[in-house]
Amino acid sequence: MRIPRLPRWFAGLLLALALPAAIAATPAPPQDFELPPVDEVFVLSAQATSRDRIEVRWKIAEGYYLYRHRTAVSADAGFGSASLSLPKGKAYRDEFFGDVETYRTALTGVLTGTAGDVASTTLTVKYQGCADAGICYPPQTRTLKVALPTAASGDDGGLGFAKKGGLFGIGKADAGV
């Protein structure tokens, strides 16, 4: 016995009728859910811990997460050869991006580079995050100016103070200076 094939228009009609049911089955965020301002959910800061290292930090509110693949930091020419290192994130299966890594609670990325003769550098920070309720913020771009520690003047042997003399800085150990 042969089963007749459905005409294409009839198959399209069945699909159109099933679509509203599929949409209704997708959980929606609560009616009263309102996204807080992005800068309150993902609090961004940066600090140079040395002339060749800047830590970029996000404090992430509970119920929200950042995407690793949507996070990037670049520096201006004053901080050359900048490279960002991020820790491994938590594996997550995202309905739009597929298999990704995410961060919750906090994220610290380390930007390494070479500081020229500049007192500060400007960072361009890009990121995107979402709420557990299923709503995402659009991609964000922020600019941060970061003061760099001053370059050490003189030879301090790595101890944080310059040689000025003999024992306890008394005497003429640096007579030529």
SVG drawing of the C-alpha trace seen along z (x, -y; Angstrom):
<svg xmlns="http://www.w3.org/2000/svg" viewBox="-3 -63 87 65">
<polyline fill="none" stroke="black" stroke-width="0.4" points="0.0,0.0 1.4,-3.3 1.0,-6.4 0.3,-9.5 2.7,-12.4 1.4,-15.7 1.3,-18.6 3.9,-21.3 1.3,-23.9 -0.3,-21.5 3.0,-20.8 3.6,-24.5 0.2,-25.0 0.9,-22.4 4.3,-24.0 2.6,-27.4 0.0,-26.0 2.7,-24.3 5.0,-27.4 2.9,-29.3 2.9,-26.3 6.7,-26.0 7.1,-29.7 4.7,-29.4 6.8,-26.5 9.9,-28.7 10.2,-30.2 9.9,-33.9 11.4,-36.2 8.9,-37.3 6.6,-40.1 8.0,-42.4 11.7,-41.6 13.7,-44.7 17.4,-44.7 19.3,-47.0 21.9,-49.3 24.8,-47.3 27.4,-49.2 25.7,-48.2 25.7,-44.5 29.2,-44.3 31.4,-46.7 34.6,-47.3 37.9,-48.5 41.6,-48.4 44.9,-48.9 48.5,-48.6 50.4,-46.4 53.7,-47.1 54.8,-49.0 54.2,-45.9 51.1,-44.4 47.5,-45.7 44.7,-43.8 41.3,-44.4 38.5,-43.3 34.8,-42.8 32.6,-42.4 29.5,-40.4 26.2,-40.6 24.4,-37.5 22.2,-36.0 24.4,-37.4 27.3,-36.2 29.9,-37.4 30.9,-35.5 34.6,-34.7 34.5,-34.9 32.9,-38.4 35.6,-39.8 38.5,-41.7 40.9,-44.4 43.3,-46.5 45.7,-49.3 46.9,-52.5 50.4,-52.8 51.8,-53.8 51.4,-50.2 52.8,-48.3 52.5,-44.6 49.5,-44.2 48.2,-40.7 45.2,-39.7 45.1,-36.5 41.8,-35.3 41.2,-32.4 39.3,-29.4 35.6,-30.0 32.8,-27.6 31.5,-25.5 28.0,-26.5 25.7,-25.5 24.2,-28.7 21.2,-28.6 22.6,-31.3 26.4,-30.9 26.6,-27.1 29.4,-25.8 30.9,-28.8 32.7,-29.7 31.2,-32.1 32.2,-33.9 30.1,-34.5 30.7,-36.6 34.1,-38.0 36.6,-38.0 40.2,-39.2 42.1,-39.4 45.8,-40.3 47.0,-42.6 50.8,-42.4 52.7,-44.7 55.6,-47.1 55.2,-50.6 57.1,-53.3 58.0,-56.6 54.3,-57.3 52.7,-57.9 49.4,-56.3 47.7,-54.3 44.1,-54.1 42.4,-50.8 39.5,-49.9 37.4,-47.2 34.7,-45.2 32.4,-42.6 28.9,-41.2 26.9,-39.5 23.4,-38.2 20.9,-37.6 19.9,-34.1 16.4,-35.3 17.3,-34.9 17.9,-38.5 21.3,-39.7 22.8,-43.1 24.1,-44.4 27.9,-44.3 29.5,-47.0 32.6,-49.1 34.3,-51.1 37.4,-53.3 39.6,-53.4 42.6,-55.5 45.1,-53.6 48.0,-55.3 51.3,-53.3 53.8,-53.1 56.8,-55.4 60.0,-53.9 62.6,-53.5 65.3,-56.1 68.8,-55.0 70.0,-51.5 68.2,-50.2 69.1,-46.5 65.4,-45.7 65.0,-46.7 62.9,-49.8 65.5,-52.4 68.5,-53.8 72.1,-53.4 73.4,-56.7 76.5,-55.8 78.3,-53.2 76.8,-51.6 73.3,-53.0 73.8,-55.6 76.8,-57.1 80.1,-57.5 81.4,-57.8 80.5,-54.5 79.0,-56.4 81.7,-59.1 81.3,-59.5 77.6,-60.2"/>
</svg>
